[in-house]
Amino acid sequence: METIRIGLIGAGTVGSGVLKILNEESRRLEKEFGLSIVLHSVCTRSPRKVADLLKRFPNAALTDDIEKVAGNPEIDMILELVGGTAVAEEIVIRALKAKQTVITANKALLSERGEYLFRLAEESGVEIGYEAAVGGSIPVIRAIRNCLTGDRFLGLYGILNGTTNFILSKMESENLDYSEALALAQEKGFAEADPSFDVEGIDTAHKISILGSLAFGEKISLQSVTTEGITKITRLDIRFAADLGYRIKLLGLVRKLDGKIEARVQPVMIPVQHAFASVMNETNAVYYKTSYAGPGLLVGKGAGALPTASAVVADLVYYGLRKKKNLPVERNRFPAANISEANQTEARYYLRFNTLDQPGVLAEIAKVLGTNAVSISSVRQNESEREPVEVVVVTHPCVEASILASLGRIDSLDVIMEPSVAIRLEDKL
């Protein structure tokens, strides 16, 4: 029997979920895995709120002082669940220097400061568990690290933000505009009052940089991920996508092309017949391609108290067993990735132009596209008795640089009434 003395810092949504699971499952975990989990301390700003969750651990100390937990020699493992980066980094550094294993759900911290923290963990001979940091309850970190270790990744694609997936799903299913779908997401608690971290793609960029680094064994910095959010998507784009046989998703992707890593977060159109396109509402998913196992799809709840807490407790057991067996520290530090130029990868594009309805408009658009080596595959125009009208162009494969150059020129034309929209078509997932 191995005794693991843990300190929980942060007893909010996820932290409370961890306490609930430990109350109900700690005896089973002890019996099945030979781990006696002792909750030594809980650090929280609201001790009274968690008192009822400590029935299984009546001897646990309640405190609001981080220094009584992180770095305490009586504690083997720290569960860091405070969120943010500044205080969280202070906690993790104190814990690692004191040779405490750290379990965290903090994707921003690991994406931005992981290189330093993982090096510190190696130097201290301890480990950082972060299954809960990406995909909530989806066991994607463990799948990449353990289950697919004998394979070679070709591409990794993630619908990794429940807020944006919920918004896009409701725009489609209920014919809502972006602002209406966002308000609904906020009403249901899926979106914050300030949703920019989610809707601008930053949350997904944090997560895909972590997954991509682990999958390809190359450090993909947050700054190297080309990032675009969903705020420009309208219900017209949703409708046109459906007419073309696609569904719009905010996709994080990392793939290797000609020896270089492409890393992106942006709204893309996915063929509706692809299993990835069926992932709706707040559900998350990770789709991967490998050399030998081929394609695979992992789907599950990407957020929420108990789904995320489940991943935290899984890490607690996993790293507790590793400590029991005195295994070598896992590898989490990699050489810097060779990143491809962001605007030089080829794809087909959906382009939407808001134009005056007059002769010669299509010819002007086509001329600019042709000048920039963009070949047109098809053109659609919605019928309307009022101006402006929407013109949709689907291109043949071309580089993004050509699209950006074309839109810069087209949007300066007098006949264009609003900024044009460009969305990549991911036909080869």
CORMO-V920662 format. One record per helix or strand of 2 or more residues. SS is the DSSP state (@ for helix, = for strand). FROM is the first residue (numbers start at 0). TO is the last residue. If there is no record, write none. Layout:
ss->SS from->FROM to->TO
ss->SS from->FROM to->TO
This chain:
ss->= from->1 to->8
ss->@ from->12 to->32
ss->= from->34 to->42
ss->@ from->46 to->56
ss->= from->60 to->62
ss->@ from->65 to->67
ss->= from->76 to->79
ss->@ from->85 to->96
ss->= from->100 to->103
ss->@ from->106 to->123
ss->= from->127 to->128
ss->@ from->130 to->132
ss->@ from->139 to->146
ss->= from->152 to->158
ss->@ from->161 to->172
ss->@ from->177 to->186
ss->@ from->195 to->198
ss->@ from->201 to->215
ss->= from->217 to->218
ss->@ from->221 to->223
ss->= from->225 to->226
ss->@ from->234 to->243
ss->= from->245 to->256
ss->= from->259 to->270
ss->@ from->274 to->277
ss->= from->282 to->289
ss->= from->293 to->300
ss->@ from->304 to->324
ss->= from->334 to->335
ss->= from->345 to->354
ss->@ from->360 to->370
ss->= from->375 to->380
ss->= from->388 to->394
ss->= from->397 to->398
ss->@ from->399 to->409
ss->= from->420 to->425
